[in-house]
């Protein structure tokens, strides 16, 4: 905690990267209260759900990258992350986590690779008013979910690699091509 306090004494931080470290627990994350302001936090390590409660209250946090969210605890305080516009978590987000993520007030970009997406959590995510970019690579995203997504016209970037999407589901998403990549652009 002394190291985090020393970092916090330096004032605003544009980008704070923590990598190759051990698990960030709630006890460690409580030290983040000493950070005056961080714009981009890159936690390239495992973080417990309980620790995430502290991470999400870091002032002025706009971008948060997390390698892996783990037990124990439940993801909470997402509604308090009032300036967070980009959240990317690469491993192990559960359906309950995704439902909590859908409460981020101004999120524009969501990276939820390898998460346990469901029709319920997808619907909640798609109701986020500012969301424009979604990465669901390696999830159980399927044709039915594609049909659900086809009714949302504000998504500008969508990554669905290594999902269960087939050609049938892709047809539901073809409006992306005509909306954002008109044929005239290629000529």
TINUMI-866802 format. One record per residue: residue in three letters; x, y, z of N, C-alpha, C, CB in turn. Coordinates in steps of 0.02 Angstrom, whole numbers, padded with zeros to 5 digits, always signed. Glycine has a CB too. Layout:
ALAXYZXYZXYZXYZ...
This chain:
UNK+00041-00059+00000+00000+00000+00000+00043+00063+00000-00047+00000+00060UNK+00101+00060+00030+00147+00117+00033+00169+00137-00038+00209+00101+00076UNK+00180+00087-00081+00200+00102-00150+00143+00138-00187+00219+00038-00187UNK+00082+00116-00177+00025+00148-00210+00016+00218-00184-00040+00107-00199UNK+00025+00228-00118+00020+00295-00089+00073+00341-00120+00028+00293-00012UNK+00134+00316-00130+00188+00356-00160+00170+00375-00231+00254+00317-00159UNK+00140+00329-00268+00119+00344-00336+00064+00398-00334+00093+00280-00372UNK+00018+00391-00287-00037+00439-00280-00013+00509-00264-00084+00417-00227UNK+00043+00515-00230+00070+00581-00212+00095+00620-00273+00127+00573-00163UNK+00101+00588-00329+00127+00621-00390+00072+00659-00427+00158+00569-00436UNK+00009+00653-00405-00046+00689-00437-00079+00647-00491-00021+00754-00466UNK-00107+00681-00540-00143+00647-00594-00096+00601-00633-00176+00698-00642UNK-00123+00542-00651-00085+00493-00691-00123+00480-00755-00073+00427-00650UNK-00091+00488-00812-00123+00474-00876-00135+00399-00885-00080+00500-00934UNK-00082+00358-00874-00089+00286-00882-00050+00251-00827-00064+00264-00952UNK-00085+00208-00791-00055+00168-00739-00060+00095-00758-00089+00181-00670UNK-00002+00062-00766+00000-00009-00785+00027-00050-00727+00042-00019-00849UNK-00009-00102-00710+00014-00151-00662+00014-00218-00697-00030-00152-00596UNK+00072-00248-00703+00076-00311-00739+00125-00358-00705+00097-00300-00813UNK+00121-00421-00726+00165-00472-00699+00163-00475-00623+00236-00460-00722UNK+00108-00453-00596+00101-00454-00524+00059-00513-00502+00072-00389-00499UNK+00053-00518-00438+00010-00569-00410-00062-00545-00414+00030-00585-00337UNK-00104-00584-00386-00175-00568-00383-00186-00503-00346-00215-00625-00349UNK-00226-00458-00375-00245-00396-00340-00307-00412-00299-00258-00336-00391UNK-00299-00409-00235-00353-00424-00188-00384-00358-00164-00327-00465-00127UNK-00438-00363-00126-00470-00304-00099-00422-00265-00054-00533-00323-00060UNK-00382-00300-00016-00334-00267+00029-00285-00224-00010-00295-00319+00071UNK-00261-00250-00065-00214-00211-00108-00252-00154-00142-00181-00258-00161UNK-00310-00168-00168-00349-00118-00205-00372-00060-00161-00409-00150-00238UNK-00378-00071-00096-00397-00016-00052-00344+00040-00055-00405-00041+00021UNK-00284+00023-00074-00232+00074-00082-00246+00122-00140-00166+00040-00093UNK-00290+00102-00186-00306+00146-00242-00341+00210-00220-00350+00109-00292UNK-00367+00212-00159-00399+00273-00134-00349+00330-00129-00432+00260-00065UNK-00284+00315-00129-00233+00366-00125-00216+00395-00194-00170+00337-00094UNK-00245+00367-00246-00233+00393-00313-00278+00453-00324-00246+00338-00368UNK-00247+00508-00341-00285+00570-00350-00330+00565-00411-00237+00630-00358UNK-00302+00539-00466-00339+00537-00529-00299+00494-00578-00351+00609-00557UNK-00334+00448-00612-00303+00405-00662-00349+00404-00723-00290+00333-00635UNK-00322+00417-00782-00363+00416-00842-00369+00345-00870-00333+00462-00895UNK-00314+00308-00872-00314+00240-00901-00277+00194-00853-00281+00240-00972UNK-00312+00141-00831-00281+00092-00788-00278+00026-00824-00321+00085-00721UNK-00219-00003-00826-00206-00066-00861-00184-00117-00809-00152-00057-00917UNK-00230-00160-00789-00216-00211-00739-00205-00277-00776-00274-00217-00686UNK-00144-00288-00798-00129-00347-00837-00109-00404-00790-00072-00333-00887UNK-00157-00419-00746-00149-00471-00695-00219-00491-00673-00106-00445-00635UNK-00223-00538-00627-00287-00559-00601-00311-00511-00547-00282-00631-00573UNK-00376-00497-00546-00406-00451-00498-00469-00485-00471-00423-00381-00530UNK-00478-00484-00405-00539-00514-00378-00598-00468-00390-00531-00529-00303UNK-00656-00497-00390-00717-00457-00397-00724-00407-00339-00779-00502-00400UNK-00704-00428-00280-00706-00383-00223-00658-00324-00233-00688-00421-00158UNK-00600-00337-00260-00552-00283-00274-00578-00236-00328-00485-00313-00296UNK-00615-00262-00375-00643-00220-00428-00687-00165-00400-00682-00263-00478UNK-00719-00177-00344-00761-00125-00312-00719-00063-00298-00792-00151-00247UNK-00657-00073-00276-00612-00017-00262-00586+00014-00326-00554-00040-00218UNK-00568-00027-00373-00540-00004-00437-00590+00044-00471-00524-00063-00484UNK-00653+00026-00470-00704+00065-00505-00718+00133-00474-00768+00026-00508UNK-00691+00146-00414-00701+00211-00382-00641+00257-00390-00716+00201-00309UNK-00591+00237-00429-00533+00280-00442-00558+00342-00480-00477+00242-00483UNK-00544+00402-00455-00568+00463-00487-00545+00471-00559-00547+00523-00447UNK-00590+00494-00601-00578+00513-00671-00557+00455-00716-00526+00565-00675UNK-00569+00394-00694-00550+00335-00734-00593+00331-00797-00557+00270-00692UNK-00560+00335-00856-00596+00334-00919-00588+00267-00955-00572+00390-00964UNK-00531+00234-00948-00518+00171-00980-00490+00122-00929-00469+00179-01040UNK-00518+00062-00928-00496+00010-00883-00488-00055-00921-00545+00002-00824UNK-00427-00081-00921-00411-00146-00950-00393-00194-00894-00354-00141-01003UNK-00425-00252-00893-00412-00302-00842-00401-00369-00877-00472-00306-00790UNK-00347-00403-00859-00334-00467-00890-00385-00519-00869-00264-00491-00872UNK-00398-00523-00804-00439-00578-00779-00474-00556-00714-00397-00641-00767UNK-00539-00567-00711-00578-00554-00651-00593-00622-00619-00644-00514-00666UNK-00577-00627-00554-00584-00691-00518-00626-00683-00455-00515-00720-00501UNK-00641-00741-00426-00673-00742-00360-00622-00723-00308-00704-00813-00345UNK-00640-00704-00250-00708-00703-00223-00743-00637-00236-00706-00717-00149UNK-00805-00637-00216-00844-00576-00219-00891-00571-00278-00800-00518-00219UNK-00923-00515-00281-00970-00501-00335-00952-00432-00363-01045-00502-00310UNK-00954-00425-00428-00938-00362-00460-00992-00311-00441-00933-00370-00538UNK-00970-00257-00410-01016-00205-00388-00985-00137-00400-01033-00213-00313UNK-01024-00085-00388-01003-00015-00394-00996+00008-00467-00938-00004-00359UNK-01021-00031-00514-01014-00011-00584-01050+00055-00597-01040-00065-00630UNK-01105+00067-00562-01143+00129-00572-01104+00190-00546-01211+00124-00538UNK-01052+00179-00505-01012+00234-00478-00957+00256-00526-00983+00214-00412UNK-00943+00217-00577-00890+00233-00624-00917+00283-00676-00862+00168-00660UNK-00927+00344-00654-00962+00394-00693-00923+00421-00753-00981+00451-00650UNK-00858+00411-00755-00819+00436-00811-00792+00379-00855-00762+00479-00786UNK-00805+00316-00838-00778+00259-00874-00812+00251-00942-00785+00195-00833UNK-00774+00259-00996-00802+00251-01063-00779+00188-01098-00785+00312-01106UNK-00724+00157-01074-00699+00095-01104-00681+00046-01049-00638+00109-01150UNK-00710-00014-01054-00696-00067-01006-00684-00130-01045-00755-00076-00955UNK-00624-00160-01034-00606-00221-01068-00581-00271-01016-00552-00209-01123UNK-00614-00329-01013-00594-00383-00968-00591-00447-01010-00644-00391-00907UNK-00534-00478-01012-00522-00532-01059-00543-00602-01036-00451-00534-01076UNK-00550-00613-00972-00563-00682-00951-00612-00685-00892-00499-00716-00932UNK-00656-00734-00896-00695-00758-00840-00751-00713-00815-00651-00772-00785UNK-00775-00666-00854-00834-00630-00831-00895-00676-00836-00845-00564-00871UNK-00932-00679-00782-00992-00721-00780-01052-00681-00806-01005-00746-00708UNK-01108-00715-00813-01170-00680-00833-01187-00626-00781-01229-00730-00840UNK-01178-00641-00717-01191-00592-00665-01145-00532-00672-01183-00624-00594UNK-01081-00544-00689-01034-00489-00701-01058-00445-00759-00963-00516-00716UNK-01080-00477-00813-01103-00439-00871-01164-00397-00855-01118-00486-00929UNK-01208-00424-00814-01267-00385-00792-01245-00324-00751-01315-00429-00751UNK-01193-00333-00710-01166-00276-00672-01133-00226-00719-01115-00301-00620UNK-01097-00251-00769-01064-00207-00818-01116-00165-00855-01023-00249-00869UNK-01175-00192-00866-01227-00154-00902-01250-00093-00863-01287-00199-00916UNK-01227-00085-00802-01245-00027-00761-01195+00030-00766-01252-00048-00688UNK-01140+00020-00804-01093+00076-00814-01132+00133-00847-01031+00054-00858UNK-01131+00193-00819-01175+00246-00844-01158+00274-00912-01175+00300-00796UNK-01094+00278-00931-01077+00311-00995-01032+00269-01039-01044+00378-00981UNK-01031+00204-01029-00985+00160-01065-00998+00162-01140-00991+00089-01040UNK-00944+00171-01179-00948+00172-01252-00917+00109-01282-00913+00234-01280UNK-00869+00079-01247-00833+00021-01273-00830-00034-01220-00762+00040-01296UNK-00851-00094-01240-00849-00152-01196-00811-00209-01228-00921-00174-01178UNK-00759-00231-01194-00723-00291-01214-00739-00346-01164-00646-00279-01219UNK-00774-00397-01186-00796-00451-01141-00776-00518-01171-00873-00448-01129UNK-00714-00523-01191-00689-00585-01221-00694-00642-01171-00617-00577-01245UNK-00710-00701-01197-00713-00762-01157-00761-00757-01098-00645-00779-01131UNK-00813-00716-01104-00861-00708-01050-00920-00756-01060-00886-00635-01045UNK-00959-00763-01008-01017-00808-01010-01079-00769-01031-01029-00842-00940UNK-01079-00747-01093-01135-00707-01119-01198-00751-01125-01117-00677-01189UNK-01255-00720-01110-01319-00753-01117-01366-00705-01152-01348-00777-01048UNK-01423-00728-01171-01473-00685-01202-01492-00628-01153-01536-00725-01222UNK-01499-00645-01090-01518-00596-01039-01464-00542-01031-01530-00630-00971UNK-01401-00563-01025-01347-00514-01016-01336-00473-01080-01282-00549-00994UNK-01343-00505-01138-01336-00467-01200-01389-00414-01206-01340-00515-01261UNK-01451-00431-01189-01505-00382-01192-01491-00323-01146-01573-00415-01173UNK-01466-00337-01085-01449-00283-01038-01393-00240-01066-01429-00313-00970UNK-01343-00271-01095-01287-00233-01124-01310-00189-01182-01232-00281-01148UNK-01353-00216-01224-01377-00178-01281-01422-00119-01262-01415-00223-01329UNK-01446-00119-01200-01486-00062-01176-01443-00005-01150-01532-00086-01121UNK-01378-00015-01148-01333+00038-01126-01335+00095-01178-01259+00012-01116UNK-01353+00155-01159-01368+00208-01208-01309+00233-01248-01398+00264-01173UNK-01248+00227-01224-01190+00256-01259-01145+00204-01291-01149+00296-01211UNK-01160+00140-01280-01117+00087-01305-01115+00086-01381-01140+00020-01278UNK-01053+00087-01409-01044+00087-01482-00998+00030-01506-01015+00153-01504UNK-00953+00007-01463-00905-00044-01483-00909-00103-01434-00833-00015-01484UNK-00915-00163-01462-00920-00224-01421-00873-00277-01448-00993-00250-01419UNK-00835-00308-01403-00793-00364-01421-00816-00424-01380-00717-00348-01407UNK-00846-00473-01413-00871-00533-01381-00834-00595-01406-00946-00541-01393UNK-00773-00586-01427-00733-00642-01453-00728-00698-01401-00662-00618-01472UNK-00735-00759-01424-00727-00817-01382-00785-00830-01334-00665-00810-01343UNK-00841-00799-01347-00900-00809-01305-00949-00858-01338-00936-00741-01291UNK-01004-00870-01306-01056-00913-01333-01105-00876-01377-01093-00947-01277UNK-01085-00818-01404-01128-00779-01447-01152-00823-01505-01092-00715-01474UNK-01218-00824-01517-01245-00868-01568-01294-00831-01614-01281-00927-01535UNK-01327-00869-01658-01372-00840-01707-01431-00805-01675-01397-00894-01754UNK-01457-00832-01621-01514-00801-01587-01493-00733-01559-01540-00847-01530UNK-01433-00730-01532-01408-00667-01505-01396-00616-01561-01342-00678-01466UNK-01376-00641-01619-01367-00597-01677-01434-00565-01696-01337-00636-01737UNK-01486-00604-01694-01553-00578-01709-01572-00524-01658-01606-00635-01709UNK-01558-00536-01595-01571-00486-01543-01531-00422-01557-01553-00513-01474UNK-01469-00430-01576-01426-00372-01588-01445-00334-01652-01354-00395-01594UNK-01478-00367-01698-01494-00335-01762-01540-00275-01755-01525-00386-01808UNK-01572-00268-01699-01619-00212-01689-01585-00151-01658-01676-00235-01644UNK-01520-00155-01645-01483-00100-01615-01441-00067-01669-01438-00125-01555UNK-01453-00003-01681-01420+00030-01737-01361+00075-01717-01469+00070-01775UNK-01342+00079-01654-01288+00123-01635-01220+00088-01628-01305+00157-01571UNK-01219+00022-01636-01156-00015-01630-01115-00003-01694-01169-00092-01619UNK-01054+00024-01685-01012+00040-01742-00956-00010-01753-00982+00109-01733UNK-00936-00045-01700-00882-00094-01706-00902-00156-01666-00814-00065-01681UNK-00896-00214-01698-00918-00276-01667-00868-00331-01684-00989-00295-01690UNK-00841-00364-01632-00794-00419-01642-00827-00482-01615-00726-00406-01606UNK-00839-00531-01660-00872-00593-01641-00830-00654-01661-00940-00597-01674UNK-00764-00647-01664-00721-00703-01682-00726-00759-01631-00650-00680-01687UNK-00721-00820-01655-00721-00880-01614-00784-00887-01571-00660-00880-01568UNK-00841-00869-01601-00906-00879-01568-00944-00934-01604-00947-00813-01566UNK-01006-00943-01586-01049-00994-01617-01091-00963-01674-01094-01026-01565UNK-01074-00904-01696-01110-00871-01750-01100-00909-01815-01086-00798-01758UNK-01156-00922-01851-01153-00955-01916-01175-00905-01970-01198-01018-01917UNK-01175-00928-02031-01198-00887-02086-01268-00861-02077-01193-00925-02150UNK-01311-00903-02048-01380-00882-02035-01382-00821-01989-01421-00940-02004UNK-01344-00824-01935-01342-00767-01889-01308-00707-01919-01306-00787-01825UNK-01258-00719-01960-01223-00663-01992-01270-00622-02036-01165-00690-02034UNK-01319-00654-02065-01369-00618-02106-01406-00566-02065-01418-00666-02138UNK-01418-00580-02001-01452-00531-01958-01409-00469-01948-01469-00562-01890UNK-01343-00477-01953-01297-00423-01940-01273-00387-02003-01238-00448-01902UNK-01298-00406-02059-01274-00377-02122-01288-00303-02128-01306-00413-02180UNK-01335-00276-02090-01348-00204-02093-01286-00164-02073-01406-00186-02048UNK-01241-00194-02033-01179-00159-02015-01140-00141-02078-01137-00202-01968UNK-01136-00188-02124-01099-00177-02186-01129-00120-02226-01096-00240-02228UNK-01195-00120-02234-01226-00069-02275-01230-00002-02240-01296-00092-02295UNK-01234-00003-02173-01237+00060-02136-01169+00093-02130-01266+00047-02067UNK-01118+00055-02114-01053+00085-02100-01001+00077-02155-01026+00055-02038UNK-01014+00033-02202-00967+00022-02256-01005+00019-02322-00926-00043-02244UNK-01034+00075-02343-01073+00075-02405-01029+00052-02464-01102+00145-02420UNK-01060+00020-02512-01023-00007-02569-00984+00048-02606-01072-00041-02618UNK-01010+00108-02606-00976+00163-02642-00907+00179-02612-01020+00225-02640UNK-00896+00161-02549-00831+00175-02519-00775+00134-02551-00834+00160-02444UNK-00791+00076-02576-00740+00033-02606-00723+00051-02678-00762-00037-02602UNK-00759+00096-02707-00748+00114-02777-00705+00175-02784-00813+00126-02812
